[in-house]
């Protein structure tokens, strides 16, 4: 019995969760029903329906469906399909999972058919694939984010599964199936399937014997994964070490991966501590490397050290604000010509090291201001140095 196969939705109406994509007026659904959907990339957590939605699109648009995984995809496979449909009246839908793992040469093979729209390319990933795809592919595609499936939707799916299998499932077992699956529909159905192979009456004891540690400290509320992660980050940002350690313990006890926690800490080190304590980024990056090689239970100590260090660090978000402001300017159409002197082989370029480390020179063809260093921690010293070299502070 493969519940994930038997219960896989075949239409947008049957889809459980992801209402922002499956509702009657949702752009993805409307474009599919009008046969106007372009090349698209889905990203979101495991078991949230990325492959299912790709299959629904293929059925809705009446397209032949080909499914690949980027980790094993060979260019010859793609070219064979391209040749098969070269002069066909109907184009195929090529679905590529783990699309962020596509090699550059594989992406280059996709470009001509994407440009001609002779095939429809849909990719999926648990990571945002736009960071790993070339700008040429990004400019020809749309991006859709999928969310963890909430508990209400999981409950609906679970009732369908129980009815389909005619199993008896005790109330506390149902709660555990939902709460311990972390918004992953596939994980929930697989646990039910494994339990049903043991006995027809699904009990909490049976489930816990198969998945003993995944329940998040008894929390079954929707979004607990993101709530705890958010609470951890905000506690560190607020320099409350006790609260931060508590939420770290909740995440660890709930089965959260050490890698996920460490990645969040690396981001925070740059976003919220920044140059007020540049060493924070080095320490958290080392923590990320360490936990990936060591794993639990010892990884909890490394994570705790990083969390306490970040709590005790001075905070600055000047780098975060600066890059957001600069990106907004670029998106608003502020695209400046690069001054001739700082282009390659600029004849009048002044080499700062020949002038004691700094010389006044034009680096922007129009004055722009994005960076506002703060009088916090090491960043205060950086600010003073920047002002000093430009003559605003006299020794």
N, C-alpha and C positions, 0 to 999 in steps of 0.2 A: 504494500500500500504506500503510494507516494502522494501524500496530502498536498504538497506544494504543486504537484502536477494536476491533480484532480480538481483542486480549488482555485487554480489560476484564473483570474477574470479574463473574459474574452471581449468585453466592451467597456466603454467609459462608465456606463451606468452600473456595471458590476464591480467597479474598482472600489476598494475599501481604503479610505484615507486619501491624501493628496487632492483634496477638493479644489485647491487652487489651480489644479491642472485638469481635473475631470468634470467639474461643474458645467452646466449647460452653456454658460457664457464665458468659460475659461478660454483664453486665447489659444492654448495648445489644442484643445478639443475643437474649437471653431475652425482653426486652420486645417486640421486633419479632415474634418467633415467637408470642407470646401476644396479639398485636394490641393491646398495651397501651402502646406507645411514645407519649410526649407530645411536644410541641413541643421541638425540640432544636437546639442550635447546635454546630457543629464548628469547631475552629480548629487550625491546624498549618501546617507549611511547605508550599511548593508541591510538587505531584506526590506527595503522600503518600496520596491515596485518598479525599479528602473527598467529591467528586462521585460516585465509584464506590460508596461506602458508602450515600449517599442513594438511588442507583438500586437497590441491593440491598435496602434497606429497603422501597422501593416495591414491588418484586417479592415480597418475603417477605410483606408485609401486603396484597398484591393491590390496590394503590391506583393510580389514574391519576397519571402523573408529569408535572409542569410545571416547566421549568427556566428561571430568569431570572438576570440579573446586575444587581446593585443600581446599577451605573453607568449602565445604560440602561433600567431598569425604570420603567414608567409606571403610575400609579394606575389608569388606565382598564383596563389589562390585567388587573390583579388583580380589579377589580370585575366584569369580564366573567366570570371564572372563578367568583367567588363567586355570581353570579346563576345561572350554569349549574348549579351544584350545590346551589342553595338548598333544594330539596325532594327531592334525590336520596337514595337509600338508601346510596350509597357516597360517601365523602368523598375529595377529591384530596390528593395530596402536592405541596406547592409548595416547590420548592427555590430558594433565593436565594443565589447566590455573591457574594463581596465584601460580605457583609451589614453590615459595619461602616460602609459608605458609605450606608446607608439614611438618607434625610432624615427629620426628625421627623414630617412629615405622612404619609409612607409608613408609618412605624411605627404611627401612630395608626389608619390604615386596617386594619392587621393585627389590632389589639386585639380588636374585636368577634368576629371569626371564631375567634380563638384562645380567647377566653373560652367560646364556644359549642362549640368543638371540631368545627366544621363543615368545617374543613380541617386538615391536618397541616402545620405550618410547620417546615421544616428550613433552617437557614442555615449558611453556611460562610465562613471567612475565614482569611487567613494571619496575622491579628492576633487577639488575644483580643477577641471582639465584645462581651463584657459591659460593657466600658468605654464603648462607643459606643451601647448600647441603653438605652432608658428603663427605669426601675425596674419599670414595669407589665409590660413584656415579659419582663424578667429573672425576675420572680416567677412567671411562667407557663411557664417553660422549664427545660430541663436543658442542661448544658454538658459537652461531651466534647472532650478534647485528643487530637490525633493527633501522632505522633512522626515524625522522619525514618525512612525505611525502612532497616533495617540491611543490611550488605553480604551477609549470608547470604540474606536474602529477595530482595535484588536479583539475586543469583546464580541463585536459583531461577527468577525471572522471566526473566532473560536466557536461560537454557537453553530455556525454553518458547518464547521469541521466535525463537531460532535454529532450533529444531525446526519451528516453524510456517512459517518462511520458507525452510527448507532451505539456509541460508547456511553457508559455511565461515568460522569465526571463530578466528583464532589465539589462543593462550593469553594472550599479553601484551596483545592487543587486548581480550580479555574483562576482564582486570584493569583496564585503562584505562577501559573502559565503566563499570565499577562505581565505581572510585575517583574518577573525574572528575565523577560525577553528584551527589555530595553528598547522597545519600539521596533523590533525586528520581527516581522511577520513570519519569515522563513524559520527563524530560530524557535518561535513559539510552536509552529506546526511540526517541526522536526522533533521537538521534545515530546509533544503529544503522540507523534507516530512511534517513537522509540518506546514510550510507556505502554502504548497499546499492544506492542509486540510481547510485552510481559504479561499483561492481564487486561481484560475488558473494563474493569472498574478502576478508573484512574483516581489514585489517592495522592495526597500531599507527600506521604512517605516515599512512594514510588518516584515521584518527580524529583524530590530532593536527593534520592540516591543516584539519579542521573545527572542532576545539575545542583550540586550542593552549595555553591558559593556565589551564584550570580545575582541573587536578590539584593537590592540596594538597601541594606539595613532596615528591611521591613517597609520601605517606602514604595507605595504603589501608585502615587499620584502621577498624572501625565507630565512628561517633561522633566522628570527628576534628574536625569543625566545632565541636562543643560542647567537646571536650577542649581545643582551642586557645583558645577564648574563655574557658573557665574558667581555664586557665593564665595568660592575660593578666591577668584580673581579680585573681587571687590573688597574682600577682607585684606588681601595683600596690599592692594592699592591704598586702603585706609590704614595700613600699618598696624593691624590688629593680629598679632602673631598667634594668640590663643584661638581666635575664631578661624584663622587660616588653617592651622594644624587640625582643628576639628573637622573642617570640611574636606581636608586632604584625607583624613581617616575615613570619612564617609565614602569618598570616591574609591579608595583602595578596598574597603570592606565590600563595596558594591560590585567589585569585579572590574573596575575601570582599568584600562591598560596603563602601565607606567609610561609608555611612549606618549600616549595622548596627554597625560598630565604634564610630562616634561616639555612637550611642544608648547603647551599653553604658557608654561613658565618662561620659556625662551622669548615668546612673543611679548609677554608682560615686561620682561627685563628691558626690552627695547622701547616698548610703547609707554610704560608708566615710570620706569626708573631712568632709562636713557642715559644721557651724559652727566646727570647728577652723580651717578656712580657707574662709569663705563665697565668696571670689573663685573658687574652683575650679568651682563650678556655673556662674558667669558665663562663665568661659573655655571650658569644655566645651560649653556651649550655643552659644557663638560658633563653636566648631569644627564643631559639627553643621550650623549654617547655612552655614558656609564650604565644607565638603566637598560639600554638596549642590549648590552652585552651581559649584564648580570641578572636582571629579572627579579621577580619577587621570590622570597620575602625581603631580601636585603635591599632591594631597590627602594623600599619605603624609607630607609634611613637617608639615602641620597636625596630623595624628594623632600624629606623633612628639612634637611640642611639648606636646600635651595629656597624653600618657602620661608624659613626663618630669616635667612640672609636678605631676601627681597623685602620682607616686612620691615627689617631694620635699616634699609637703605633709604637715603633721601630720594624724593620723587620728582621727576620732571617729564612732561610730555611734549617738550618743545620740538623734538625730532618728528614725532607723530603729527603734530599740528603743521609743521613745515612742509612735509611731503604731501599731506592732504591738500594744503593750500596751493602748492605748486601744481599738483595734478588737476585741481579744479581750474586753475588758470589755463592749463593746456587744453582741457576739455571745453573751456569757454572760448577757445579760438586764439589765445595769445601764443602765437608761434613766431618767435623772433629769429631774424637772420643772425647767424654766428659772426661776430666781428672777425674781419680778415686776419688780424694779428694773431688770433689764437687758433686758427685753422692749421692743419698740417702745412709745414713749410711757410708759415707766416713770417714775412721778412722783418717786421718790426716788433716781433714778440720779445718781451723783456723777461728774462729768466730770473725768477725771484731770488734764487740762491746767489746770484751775482750781486745782489743788492742787500745782503744781510738777512735774507729770508722773506722780505716783503718789498714790493714796489707797486706804486699806484698804476693801475692799468685797466682798460675797459674789457670786461668779460661778458657783459650783456649790452645789446644794442639799445636797450631801453631799461631804465632803472626799475627793478622789481624788488619787493621785500617779502620774504617768507619766513626767515629764521629769526626768532626772538628768544635768545638765550636768557635763562632765568638766574637769579641770584641764589642758587641752591646747590649745595655740595660742590663737586668738582666742576660743575657747569659754570659756577661763579668765577672760577679761575679761568675757564675758557673764555668767558665773556670779557673779563678784564684783559686777557691777552689780545683778543681781537680788537678791542678798543685801543689798546696801547700801541699796537703796530700801525694802526691807522692814524695815530697822532691825537686821539681824543683824550688820552691820559698822558701827562708829562711826568717823567720820573724826576 
